[in-house]
Amino acid sequence: MRVLCDQMVKASYVATLESESSHTVARVRDVLEPTATDAAIAAYAAANDWAVLTADDDFFDETVPYGLCYYSDSDPPSPQILAEAINAIDAAYDDPAAVTEWVPDGWV
């Protein structure tokens, strides 16, 4: 799975996902501007087959045209639990744009 980590995603999550060979991981600040808007991030994700990993519920929309993995920053999962959830989501979906999951609760 191609995982695009929003600006506020914890470094420990990014590092854990990067350590797994089954994922391509990028941070918004590395592929867009560090101050990229949610709309710019969404457009980039949709155009380039990325699933956005975020704790920002502003990304939820009725017509999300890109993959979205959301976790709660008020009750964050451990990096390993998050990685296990991303692995399960990746195994369950063929199309990254079809992914809209709450990590870790609510995932497949």
Biopython code that builds the backbone (N, CA, C, O; Angstrom):
import numpy as np
from Bio.PDB.StructureBuilder import StructureBuilder

atoms = [
    (1, "MET", "N", (0.839, -1.170, 0.000)),
    (1, "MET", "CA", (0.000, 0.000, 0.000)),
    (1, "MET", "C", (0.888, 1.238, 0.000)),
    (1, "MET", "O", (1.937, 1.269, 0.643)),
    (2, "ARG", "N", (0.456, 2.234, -0.718)),
    (2, "ARG", "CA", (1.153, 3.522, -0.724)),
    (2, "ARG", "C", (0.484, 4.403, 0.325)),
    (2, "ARG", "O", (-0.675, 4.790, 0.174)),
    (3, "VAL", "N", (1.221, 4.716, 1.390)),
    (3, "VAL", "CA", (0.672, 5.446, 2.529)),
    (3, "VAL", "C", (1.275, 6.846, 2.569)),
    (3, "VAL", "O", (2.487, 7.013, 2.707)),
    (4, "LEU", "N", (0.412, 7.842, 2.447)),
    (4, "LEU", "CA", (0.824, 9.241, 2.528)),
    (4, "LEU", "C", (0.474, 9.748, 3.920)),
    (4, "LEU", "O", (-0.701, 9.878, 4.262)),
    (5, "CYS", "N", (1.485, 10.031, 4.713)),
    (5, "CYS", "CA", (1.287, 10.450, 6.097)),
    (5, "CYS", "C", (1.090, 11.955, 6.174)),
    (5, "CYS", "O", (1.937, 12.734, 5.740)),
    (6, "ASP", "N", (-0.041, 12.342, 6.733)),
    (6, "ASP", "CA", (-0.373, 13.745, 6.932)),
    (6, "ASP", "C", (0.693, 14.411, 7.811)),
    (6, "ASP", "O", (1.495, 13.731, 8.451)),
    (7, "GLN", "N", (0.689, 15.738, 7.832)),
    (7, "GLN", "CA", (1.710, 16.488, 8.560)),
    (7, "GLN", "C", (1.812, 16.120, 10.034)),
    (7, "GLN", "O", (2.905, 16.158, 10.599)),
    (8, "MET", "N", (0.710, 15.768, 10.662)),
    (8, "MET", "CA", (0.707, 15.537, 12.101)),
    (8, "MET", "C", (0.883, 14.068, 12.500)),
    (8, "MET", "O", (0.831, 13.746, 13.687)),
    (9, "VAL", "N", (1.088, 13.191, 11.543)),
    (9, "VAL", "CA", (1.296, 11.772, 11.869)),
    (9, "VAL", "C", (2.607, 11.632, 12.641)),
    (9, "VAL", "O", (3.635, 12.188, 12.255)),
    (10, "LYS", "N", (2.548, 10.890, 13.722)),
    (10, "LYS", "CA", (3.706, 10.726, 14.595)),
    (10, "LYS", "C", (4.878, 10.084, 13.856)),
    (10, "LYS", "O", (4.693, 9.192, 13.028)),
    (11, "ALA", "N", (6.077, 10.549, 14.168)),
    (11, "ALA", "CA", (7.290, 10.008, 13.548)),
    (11, "ALA", "C", (7.423, 8.508, 13.811)),
    (11, "ALA", "O", (7.932, 7.775, 12.963)),
    (12, "SER", "N", (6.971, 8.048, 14.975)),
    (12, "SER", "CA", (7.067, 6.613, 15.286)),
    (12, "SER", "C", (6.182, 5.787, 14.355)),
    (12, "SER", "O", (6.536, 4.656, 14.020)),
    (13, "TYR", "N", (5.040, 6.329, 13.932)),
    (13, "TYR", "CA", (4.185, 5.624, 12.972)),
    (13, "TYR", "C", (4.874, 5.548, 11.614)),
    (13, "TYR", "O", (4.892, 4.499, 10.970)),
    (14, "VAL", "N", (5.439, 6.674, 11.193)),
    (14, "VAL", "CA", (6.122, 6.717, 9.896)),
    (14, "VAL", "C", (7.274, 5.715, 9.893)),
    (14, "VAL", "O", (7.421, 4.940, 8.948)),
    (15, "ALA", "N", (8.083, 5.728, 10.941)),
    (15, "ALA", "CA", (9.241, 4.828, 11.016)),
    (15, "ALA", "C", (8.813, 3.361, 11.010)),
    (15, "ALA", "O", (9.443, 2.538, 10.346)),
    (16, "THR", "N", (7.763, 3.030, 11.735)),
    (16, "THR", "CA", (7.291, 1.642, 11.781)),
    (16, "THR", "C", (6.791, 1.199, 10.415)),
    (16, "THR", "O", (7.106, 0.097, 9.966)),
    (17, "LEU", "N", (6.015, 2.048, 9.752)),
    (17, "LEU", "CA", (5.518, 1.694, 8.418)),
    (17, "LEU", "C", (6.657, 1.604, 7.406)),
    (17, "LEU", "O", (6.648, 0.729, 6.540)),
    (18, "GLU", "N", (7.635, 2.502, 7.508)),
    (18, "GLU", "CA", (8.782, 2.470, 6.589)),
    (18, "GLU", "C", (9.617, 1.210, 6.766)),
    (18, "GLU", "O", (10.266, 0.756, 5.823)),
    (19, "SER", "N", (9.605, 0.647, 7.963)),
    (19, "SER", "CA", (10.421, -0.548, 8.217)),
    (19, "SER", "C", (9.825, -1.804, 7.585)),
    (19, "SER", "O", (10.479, -2.846, 7.535)),
    (20, "GLU", "N", (8.595, -1.706, 7.108)),
    (20, "GLU", "CA", (7.938, -2.849, 6.476)),
    (20, "GLU", "C", (8.085, -2.750, 4.966)),
    (20, "GLU", "O", (7.767, -1.719, 4.372)),
    (21, "SER", "N", (8.556, -3.800, 4.358)),
    (21, "SER", "CA", (8.824, -3.767, 2.920)),
    (21, "SER", "C", (7.563, -3.765, 2.069)),
    (21, "SER", "O", (7.628, -3.499, 0.869)),
    (22, "SER", "N", (6.423, -4.056, 2.669)),
    (22, "SER", "CA", (5.192, -4.146, 1.876)),
    (22, "SER", "C", (4.540, -2.794, 1.608)),
    (22, "SER", "O", (3.552, -2.727, 0.876)),
    (23, "HIS", "N", (5.069, -1.720, 2.182)),
    (23, "HIS", "CA", (4.461, -0.402, 2.013)),
    (23, "HIS", "C", (5.454, 0.598, 1.434)),
    (23, "HIS", "O", (6.655, 0.535, 1.693)),
    (24, "THR", "N", (4.922, 1.511, 0.649)),
    (24, "THR", "CA", (5.664, 2.691, 0.242)),
    (24, "THR", "C", (5.108, 3.821, 1.090)),
    (24, "THR", "O", (3.902, 4.068, 1.087)),
    (25, "VAL", "N", (5.973, 4.502, 1.811)),
    (25, "VAL", "CA", (5.529, 5.522, 2.755)),
    (25, "VAL", "C", (6.154, 6.857, 2.380)),
    (25, "VAL", "O", (7.344, 6.940, 2.076)),
    (26, "ALA", "N", (5.335, 7.895, 2.407)),
    (26, "ALA", "CA", (5.822, 9.253, 2.180)),
    (26, "ALA", "C", (5.137, 10.181, 3.170)),
    (26, "ALA", "O", (4.024, 9.920, 3.627)),
    (27, "ARG", "N", (5.818, 11.259, 3.487)),
    (27, "ARG", "CA", (5.227, 12.292, 4.331)),
    (27, "ARG", "C", (4.820, 13.450, 3.440)),
    (27, "ARG", "O", (5.491, 13.754, 2.453)),
    (28, "VAL", "N", (3.728, 14.086, 3.790)),
    (28, "VAL", "CA", (3.236, 15.218, 3.006)),
    (28, "VAL", "C", (4.345, 16.241, 2.808)),
    (28, "VAL", "O", (4.517, 16.757, 1.703)),
    (29, "ARG", "N", (5.094, 16.539, 3.850)),
    (29, "ARG", "CA", (6.140, 17.569, 3.746)),
    (29, "ARG", "C", (7.241, 17.192, 2.755)),
    (29, "ARG", "O", (7.985, 18.060, 2.299)),
    (30, "ASP", "N", (7.352, 15.902, 2.416)),
    (30, "ASP", "CA", (8.373, 15.459, 1.473)),
    (30, "ASP", "C", (7.904, 15.463, 0.019)),
    (30, "ASP", "O", (8.725, 15.537, -0.895)),
    (31, "VAL", "N", (6.594, 15.384, -0.202)),
    (31, "VAL", "CA", (6.084, 15.336, -1.579)),
    (31, "VAL", "C", (5.289, 16.583, -1.959)),
    (31, "VAL", "O", (5.064, 16.843, -3.141)),
    (32, "LEU", "N", (4.870, 17.345, -0.966)),
    (32, "LEU", "CA", (4.161, 18.608, -1.173)),
    (32, "LEU", "C", (4.804, 19.651, -0.266)),
    (32, "LEU", "O", (5.852, 19.398, 0.329)),
    (33, "GLU", "N", (4.197, 20.790, -0.162)),
    (33, "GLU", "CA", (4.675, 21.813, 0.770)),
    (33, "GLU", "C", (4.343, 21.392, 2.204)),
    (33, "GLU", "O", (3.329, 20.730, 2.427)),
    (34, "PRO", "N", (5.176, 21.763, 3.175)),
    (34, "PRO", "CA", (4.864, 21.430, 4.570)),
    (34, "PRO", "C", (3.532, 22.024, 5.037)),
    (34, "PRO", "O", (2.912, 21.514, 5.970)),
    (35, "THR", "N", (3.105, 23.089, 4.390)),
    (35, "THR", "CA", (1.851, 23.749, 4.760)),
    (35, "THR", "C", (0.719, 23.406, 3.798)),
    (35, "THR", "O", (-0.258, 24.149, 3.703)),
    (36, "ALA", "N", (0.839, 22.296, 3.089)),
    (36, "ALA", "CA", (-0.186, 21.902, 2.113)),
    (36, "ALA", "C", (-1.551, 21.801, 2.786)),
    (36, "ALA", "O", (-1.673, 21.307, 3.906)),
    (37, "THR", "N", (-2.558, 22.272, 2.091)),
    (37, "THR", "CA", (-3.923, 22.213, 2.609)),
    (37, "THR", "C", (-4.468, 20.793, 2.498)),
    (37, "THR", "O", (-3.935, 19.960, 1.765)),
    (38, "ASP", "N", (-5.534, 20.538, 3.237)),
    (38, "ASP", "CA", (-6.187, 19.231, 3.144)),
    (38, "ASP", "C", (-6.636, 18.958, 1.715)),
    (38, "ASP", "O", (-6.527, 17.833, 1.228)),
    (39, "ALA", "N", (-7.140, 19.991, 1.044)),
    (39, "ALA", "CA", (-7.598, 19.826, -0.343)),
    (39, "ALA", "C", (-6.440, 19.451, -1.261)),
    (39, "ALA", "O", (-6.601, 18.605, -2.142)),
    (40, "ALA", "N", (-5.275, 20.067, -1.068)),
    (40, "ALA", "CA", (-4.103, 19.750, -1.892)),
    (40, "ALA", "C", (-3.619, 18.327, -1.617)),
    (40, "ALA", "O", (-3.224, 17.611, -2.537)),
    (41, "ILE", "N", (-3.652, 17.924, -0.359)),
    (41, "ILE", "CA", (-3.248, 16.565, 0.012)),
    (41, "ILE", "C", (-4.201, 15.553, -0.609)),
    (41, "ILE", "O", (-3.770, 14.545, -1.171)),
    (42, "ALA", "N", (-5.493, 15.825, -0.506)),
    (42, "ALA", "CA", (-6.508, 14.929, -1.071)),
    (42, "ALA", "C", (-6.344, 14.804, -2.578)),
    (42, "ALA", "O", (-6.414, 13.701, -3.121)),
    (43, "ALA", "N", (-6.126, 15.925, -3.259)),
    (43, "ALA", "CA", (-5.962, 15.898, -4.716)),
    (43, "ALA", "C", (-4.720, 15.101, -5.103)),
    (43, "ALA", "O", (-4.760, 14.317, -6.052)),
    (44, "TYR", "N", (-3.625, 15.292, -4.383)),
    (44, "TYR", "CA", (-2.390, 14.557, -4.662)),
    (44, "TYR", "C", (-2.600, 13.062, -4.437)),
    (44, "TYR", "O", (-2.181, 12.242, -5.254)),
    (45, "ALA", "N", (-3.247, 12.711, -3.333)),
    (45, "ALA", "CA", (-3.495, 11.298, -3.027)),
    (45, "ALA", "C", (-4.354, 10.654, -4.108)),
    (45, "ALA", "O", (-4.063, 9.545, -4.556)),
    (46, "ALA", "N", (-5.401, 11.338, -4.524)),
    (46, "ALA", "CA", (-6.302, 10.790, -5.547)),
    (46, "ALA", "C", (-5.591, 10.623, -6.883)),
    (46, "ALA", "O", (-5.794, 9.624, -7.573)),
    (47, "ALA", "N", (-4.766, 11.586, -7.250)),
    (47, "ALA", "CA", (-4.086, 11.554, -8.545)),
    (47, "ALA", "C", (-2.950, 10.536, -8.597)),
    (47, "ALA", "O", (-2.555, 10.098, -9.678)),
    (48, "ASN", "N", (-2.422, 10.157, -7.428)),
    (48, "ASN", "CA", (-1.230, 9.310, -7.394)),
    (48, "ASN", "C", (-1.412, 7.987, -6.650)),
    (48, "ASN", "O", (-0.429, 7.334, -6.299)),
    (49, "ASP", "N", (-2.656, 7.592, -6.408)),
    (49, "ASP", "CA", (-2.971, 6.299, -5.773)),
    (49, "ASP", "C", (-2.359, 6.118, -4.387)),
    (49, "ASP", "O", (-1.803, 5.063, -4.080)),
    (50, "TRP", "N", (-2.464, 7.146, -3.557)),
    (50, "TRP", "CA", (-2.021, 7.063, -2.173)),
    (50, "TRP", "C", (-3.231, 6.935, -1.266)),
    (50, "TRP", "O", (-4.302, 7.457, -1.576)),
    (51, "ALA", "N", (-3.066, 6.247, -0.151)),
    (51, "ALA", "CA", (-4.038, 6.265, 0.943)),
    (51, "ALA", "C", (-3.476, 7.210, 1.999)),
    (51, "ALA", "O", (-2.331, 7.054, 2.424)),
    (52, "VAL", "N", (-4.262, 8.178, 2.419)),
    (52, "VAL", "CA", (-3.816, 9.161, 3.401)),
    (52, "VAL", "C", (-3.983, 8.577, 4.803)),
    (52, "VAL", "O", (-5.052, 8.075, 5.149)),
    (53, "LEU", "N", (-2.926, 8.647, 5.601)),
    (53, "LEU", "CA", (-2.978, 8.287, 7.014)),
    (53, "LEU", "C", (-3.029, 9.589, 7.794)),
    (53, "LEU", "O", (-2.153, 10.441, 7.645)),
    (54, "THR", "N", (-4.050, 9.745, 8.623)),
    (54, "THR", "CA", (-4.240, 11.015, 9.309)),
    (54, "THR", "C", (-5.020, 10.849, 10.602)),
    (54, "THR", "O", (-5.724, 9.858, 10.797)),
    (55, "ALA", "N", (-4.885, 11.834, 11.483)),
    (55, "ALA", "CA", (-5.728, 11.946, 12.671)),
    (55, "ALA", "C", (-6.647, 13.153, 12.522)),
    (55, "ALA", "O", (-7.327, 13.546, 13.470)),
    (56, "ASP", "N", (-6.665, 13.732, 11.341)),
    (56, "ASP", "CA", (-7.451, 14.933, 11.038)),
    (56, "ASP", "C", (-8.795, 14.527, 10.440)),
    (56, "ASP", "O", (-8.861, 14.083, 9.294)),
    (57, "ASP", "N", (-9.861, 14.679, 11.216)),
    (57, "ASP", "CA", (-11.174, 14.251, 10.723)),
    (57, "ASP", "C", (-11.748, 15.177, 9.658)),
    (57, "ASP", "O", (-12.821, 14.903, 9.120)),
    (58, "ASP", "N", (-11.056, 16.265, 9.345)),
    (58, "ASP", "CA", (-11.483, 17.133, 8.239)),
    (58, "ASP", "C", (-11.395, 16.410, 6.896)),
    (58, "ASP", "O", (-12.010, 16.840, 5.921)),
    (59, "PHE", "N", (-10.638, 15.321, 6.840)),
    (59, "PHE", "CA", (-10.510, 14.580, 5.586)),
    (59, "PHE", "C", (-11.758, 13.778, 5.248)),
    (59, "PHE", "O", (-11.965, 13.398, 4.095)),
    (60, "PHE", "N", (-12.600, 13.517, 6.265)),
    (60, "PHE", "CA", (-13.824, 12.759, 5.996)),
    (60, "PHE", "C", (-14.785, 13.594, 5.181)),
    (60, "PHE", "O", (-15.014, 14.769, 5.466)),
    (61, "ASP", "N", (-15.337, 12.974, 4.173)),
    (61, "ASP", "CA", (-16.248, 13.616, 3.240)),
    (61, "ASP", "C", (-17.089, 12.496, 2.649)),
    (61, "ASP", "O", (-16.655, 11.345, 2.611)),
    (62, "GLU", "N", (-18.263, 12.820, 2.197)),
    (62, "GLU", "CA", (-19.121, 11.781, 1.624)),
    (62, "GLU", "C", (-18.562, 11.210, 0.324)),
    (62, "GLU", "O", (-18.903, 10.089, -0.054)),
    (63, "THR", "N", (-17.722, 11.956, -0.351)),
    (63, "THR", "CA", (-17.200, 11.522, -1.649)),
    (63, "THR", "C", (-15.675, 11.507, -1.641)),
    (63, "THR", "O", (-15.044, 12.157, -2.474)),
    (64, "VAL", "N", (-15.091, 10.784, -0.721)),
    (64, "VAL", "CA", (-13.635, 10.705, -0.625)),
    (64, "VAL", "C", (-13.116, 9.914, -1.828)),
    (64, "VAL", "O", (-13.350, 8.709, -1.914)),
    (65, "PRO", "N", (-12.402, 10.582, -2.773)),
    (65, "PRO", "CA", (-11.935, 9.891, -3.983)),
    (65, "PRO", "C", (-10.535, 9.292, -3.845)),
    (65, "PRO", "O", (-9.870, 9.032, -4.848)),
    (66, "TYR", "N", (-10.092, 9.076, -2.622)),
    (66, "TYR", "CA", (-8.751, 8.553, -2.361)),
    (66, "TYR", "C", (-8.845, 7.678, -1.122)),
    (66, "TYR", "O", (-9.831, 7.739, -0.387)),
    (67, "GLY", "N", (-7.837, 6.875, -0.891)),
    (67, "GLY", "CA", (-7.830, 6.040, 0.296)),
    (67, "GLY", "C", (-7.631, 6.873, 1.551)),
    (67, "GLY", "O", (-6.907, 7.869, 1.537)),
    (68, "LEU", "N", (-8.268, 6.466, 2.625)),
    (68, "LEU", "CA", (-8.183, 7.209, 3.877)),
    (68, "LEU", "C", (-8.128, 6.244, 5.052)),
    (68, "LEU", "O", (-9.018, 5.412, 5.228)),
    (69, "CYS", "N", (-7.077, 6.363, 5.851)),
    (69, "CYS", "CA", (-6.943, 5.604, 7.090)),
    (69, "CYS", "C", (-6.856, 6.622, 8.222)),
    (69, "CYS", "O", (-5.909, 7.406, 8.293)),
    (70, "TYR", "N", (-7.840, 6.604, 9.093)),
    (70, "TYR", "CA", (-7.942, 7.590, 10.161)),
    (70, "TYR", "C", (-7.696, 6.918, 11.510)),
    (70, "TYR", "O", (-8.164, 5.807, 11.759)),
    (71, "TYR", "N", (-6.951, 7.612, 12.379)),
    (71, "TYR", "CA", (-6.790, 7.156, 13.755)),
    (71, "TYR", "C", (-7.075, 8.330, 14.681)),
    (71, "TYR", "O", (-6.916, 9.489, 14.299)),
    (72, "SER", "N", (-7.492, 8.021, 15.892)),
    (72, "SER", "CA", (-7.807, 9.061, 16.863)),
    (72, "SER", "C", (-6.545, 9.464, 17.609)),
    (72, "SER", "O", (-5.864, 8.623, 18.195)),
    (73, "ASP", "N", (-6.241, 10.748, 17.583)),
    (73, "ASP", "CA", (-5.073, 11.247, 18.300)),
    (73, "ASP", "C", (-5.341, 11.315, 19.803)),
    (73, "ASP", "O", (-4.403, 11.374, 20.597)),
    (74, "SER", "N", (-6.617, 11.306, 20.196)),
    (74, "SER", "CA", (-6.939, 11.347, 21.622)),
    (74, "SER", "C", (-6.770, 9.972, 22.281)),
    (74, "SER", "O", (-6.605, 9.882, 23.498)),
    (75, "ASP", "N", (-6.813, 8.916, 21.486)),
    (75, "ASP", "CA", (-6.588, 7.552, 21.975)),
    (75, "ASP", "C", (-5.781, 6.800, 20.917)),
    (75, "ASP", "O", (-6.279, 5.856, 20.303)),
    (76, "PRO", "N", (-4.528, 7.225, 20.709)),
    (76, "PRO", "CA", (-3.755, 6.677, 19.591)),
    (76, "PRO", "C", (-3.310, 5.238, 19.814)),
    (76, "PRO", "O", (-2.960, 4.853, 20.930)),
    (77, "PRO", "N", (-3.327, 4.445, 18.743)),
    (77, "PRO", "CA", (-2.818, 3.076, 18.842)),
    (77, "PRO", "C", (-1.291, 3.096, 18.920)),
    (77, "PRO", "O", (-0.658, 4.090, 18.562)),
    (78, "SER", "N", (-0.714, 2.011, 19.382)),
    (78, "SER", "CA", (0.745, 1.901, 19.366)),
    (78, "SER", "C", (1.195, 1.815, 17.909)),
    (78, "SER", "O", (0.399, 1.449, 17.044)),
    (79, "PRO", "N", (2.451, 2.145, 17.623)),
    (79, "PRO", "CA", (2.932, 2.028, 16.241)),
    (79, "PRO", "C", (2.747, 0.622, 15.672)),
    (79, "PRO", "O", (2.400, 0.473, 14.500)),
    (80, "GLN", "N", (2.972, -0.407, 16.483)),
    (80, "GLN", "CA", (2.832, -1.781, 15.995)),
    (80, "GLN", "C", (1.380, -2.120, 15.684)),
    (80, "GLN", "O", (1.102, -2.760, 14.671)),
    (81, "ILE", "N", (0.453, -1.702, 16.539)),
    (81, "ILE", "CA", (-0.975, -1.944, 16.288)),
    (81, "ILE", "C", (-1.408, -1.215, 15.025)),
    (81, "ILE", "O", (-2.148, -1.767, 14.211)),
    (82, "LEU", "N", (-0.950, 0.021, 14.856)),
    (82, "LEU", "CA", (-1.284, 0.769, 13.647)),
    (82, "LEU", "C", (-0.753, 0.047, 12.414)),
    (82, "LEU", "O", (-1.464, -0.081, 11.418)),
    (83, "ALA", "N", (0.493, -0.427, 12.473)),
    (83, "ALA", "CA", (1.078, -1.140, 11.331)),
    (83, "ALA", "C", (0.307, -2.424, 11.027)),
    (83, "ALA", "O", (0.089, -2.750, 9.861)),
    (84, "GLU", "N", (-0.104, -3.147, 12.056)),
    (84, "GLU", "CA", (-0.895, -4.365, 11.841)),
    (84, "GLU", "C", (-2.225, -4.039, 11.167)),
    (84, "GLU", "O", (-2.681, -4.775, 10.292)),
    (85, "ALA", "N", (-2.840, -2.937, 11.578)),
    (85, "ALA", "CA", (-4.100, -2.523, 10.956)),
    (85, "ALA", "C", (-3.888, -2.148, 9.494)),
    (85, "ALA", "O", (-4.682, -2.532, 8.635)),
    (86, "ILE", "N", (-2.828, -1.405, 9.205)),
    (86, "ILE", "CA", (-2.527, -1.024, 7.818)),
    (86, "ILE", "C", (-2.258, -2.278, 6.984)),
    (86, "ILE", "O", (-2.686, -2.358, 5.833)),
    (87, "ASN", "N", (-1.561, -3.246, 7.549)),
    (87, "ASN", "CA", (-1.306, -4.505, 6.833)),
    (87, "ASN", "C", (-2.610, -5.225, 6.503)),
    (87, "ASN", "O", (-2.783, -5.719, 5.389)),
    (88, "ALA", "N", (-3.525, -5.285, 7.468)),
    (88, "ALA", "CA", (-4.810, -5.952, 7.236)),
    (88, "ALA", "C", (-5.638, -5.200, 6.195)),
    (88, "ALA", "O", (-6.283, -5.812, 5.344)),
    (89, "ILE", "N", (-5.615, -3.886, 6.269)),
    (89, "ILE", "CA", (-6.344, -3.072, 5.287)),
    (89, "ILE", "C", (-5.765, -3.295, 3.899)),
    (89, "ILE", "O", (-6.505, -3.461, 2.930)),
    (90, "ASP", "N", (-4.447, -3.299, 3.806)),
    (90, "ASP", "CA", (-3.778, -3.518, 2.523)),
    (90, "ASP", "C", (-4.160, -4.873, 1.928)),
    (90, "ASP", "O", (-4.376, -4.987, 0.721)),
    (91, "ALA", "N", (-4.243, -5.893, 2.775)),
    (91, "ALA", "CA", (-4.595, -7.232, 2.296)),
    (91, "ALA", "C", (-6.056, -7.320, 1.855)),
    (91, "ALA", "O", (-6.407, -8.156, 1.021)),
    (92, "ALA", "N", (-6.899, -6.467, 2.409)),
    (92, "ALA", "CA", (-8.334, -6.543, 2.130)),
    (92, "ALA", "C", (-8.770, -5.747, 0.903)),
    (92, "ALA", "O", (-9.843, -6.000, 0.356)),
    (93, "TYR", "N", (-7.969, -4.804, 0.468)),
    (93, "TYR", "CA", (-8.361, -3.922, -0.635)),
    (93, "TYR", "C", (-7.412, -4.054, -1.823)),
    (93, "TYR", "O", (-6.193, -4.093, -1.653)),
    (94, "ASP", "N", (-7.977, -4.123, -3.016)),
    (94, "ASP", "CA", (-7.177, -4.090, -4.239)),
    (94, "ASP", "C", (-6.968, -2.661, -4.721)),
    (94, "ASP", "O", (-5.945, -2.348, -5.330)),
    (95, "ASP", "N", (-7.938, -1.797, -4.447)),
    (95, "ASP", "CA", (-7.913, -0.416, -4.929)),
    (95, "ASP", "C", (-7.723, 0.532, -3.747)),
    (95, "ASP", "O", (-8.595, 0.606, -2.882)),
    (96, "PRO", "N", (-6.600, 1.261, -3.688)),
    (96, "PRO", "CA", (-6.378, 2.153, -2.553)),
    (96, "PRO", "C", (-7.453, 3.229, -2.416)),
    (96, "PRO", "O", (-7.708, 3.702, -1.309)),
    (97, "ALA", "N", (-8.078, 3.619, -3.509)),
    (97, "ALA", "CA", (-9.121, 4.644, -3.443)),
    (97, "ALA", "C", (-10.365, 4.141, -2.717)),
    (97, "ALA", "O", (-11.176, 4.943, -2.255)),
    (98, "ALA", "N", (-10.523, 2.828, -2.613)),
    (98, "ALA", "CA", (-11.693, 2.251, -1.947)),
    (98, "ALA", "C", (-11.550, 2.221, -0.429)),
    (98, "ALA", "O", (-12.524, 1.969, 0.281)),
    (99, "VAL", "N", (-10.347, 2.476, 0.072)),
    (99, "VAL", "CA", (-10.088, 2.388, 1.505)),
    (99, "VAL", "C", (-10.641, 3.615, 2.225)),
    (99, "VAL", "O", (-10.280, 4.745, 1.897)),
    (100, "THR", "N", (-11.503, 3.397, 3.192)),
    (100, "THR", "CA", (-11.910, 4.416, 4.154)),
    (100, "THR", "C", (-12.094, 3.677, 5.467)),
    (100, "THR", "O", (-13.154, 3.106, 5.723)),
    (101, "GLU", "N", (-11.063, 3.689, 6.296)),
    (101, "GLU", "CA", (-11.060, 2.884, 7.515)),
    (101, "GLU", "C", (-10.580, 3.681, 8.719)),
    (101, "GLU", "O", (-9.736, 4.569, 8.603)),
    (102, "TRP", "N", (-11.129, 3.347, 9.862)),
    (102, "TRP", "CA", (-10.705, 3.885, 11.145)),
    (102, "TRP", "C", (-9.694, 2.901, 11.709)),
    (102, "TRP", "O", (-10.007, 1.720, 11.863)),
    (103, "VAL", "N", (-8.494, 3.362, 12.018)),
    (103, "VAL", "CA", (-7.411, 2.494, 12.467)),
    (103, "VAL", "C", (-7.232, 2.658, 13.974)),
    (103, "VAL", "O", (-7.156, 3.806, 14.414)),
    (104, "PRO", "N", (-7.158, 1.638, 14.791)),
    (104, "PRO", "CA", (-7.309, 0.250, 14.418)),
    (104, "PRO", "C", (-8.751, -0.239, 14.497)),
    (104, "PRO", "O", (-9.087, -1.228, 13.846)),
    (105, "ASP", "N", (-9.616, 0.417, 15.271)),
    (105, "ASP", "CA", (-11.002, -0.050, 15.379)),
    (105, "ASP", "C", (-11.763, 0.261, 14.108)),
    (105, "ASP", "O", (-11.647, 1.357, 13.559)),
    (106, "GLY", "N", (-12.530, -0.686, 13.648)),
    (106, "GLY", "CA", (-13.314, -0.490, 12.444)),
    (106, "GLY", "C", (-12.633, -1.010, 11.201)),
    (106, "GLY", "O", (-13.260, -1.080, 10.144)),
    (107, "TRP", "N", (-11.365, -1.378, 11.295)),
    (107, "TRP", "CA", (-10.699, -1.917, 10.113)),
    (107, "TRP", "C", (-11.128, -3.349, 9.913)),
    (107, "TRP", "O", (-11.670, -3.992, 10.811)),
    (108, "VAL", "N", (-10.878, -3.825, 8.737)),
    (108, "VAL", "CA", (-11.345, -5.146, 8.319)),
    (108, "VAL", "C", (-10.868, -6.235, 9.257)),
    (108, "VAL", "O", (-11.175, -7.409, 9.046)),
]
sb = StructureBuilder()
sb.init_structure("model")
sb.init_model(0)
sb.init_chain("A")
sb.init_seg("    ")
for serial, (resi, resn, name, xyz) in enumerate(atoms, 1):
    if name == "N":
        sb.init_residue(resn, " ", resi, " ")
    sb.init_atom(name, np.array(xyz, "f"), 0.0, 1.0, " ", f" {name:<3s}", serial, name[0])
structure = sb.get_structure()
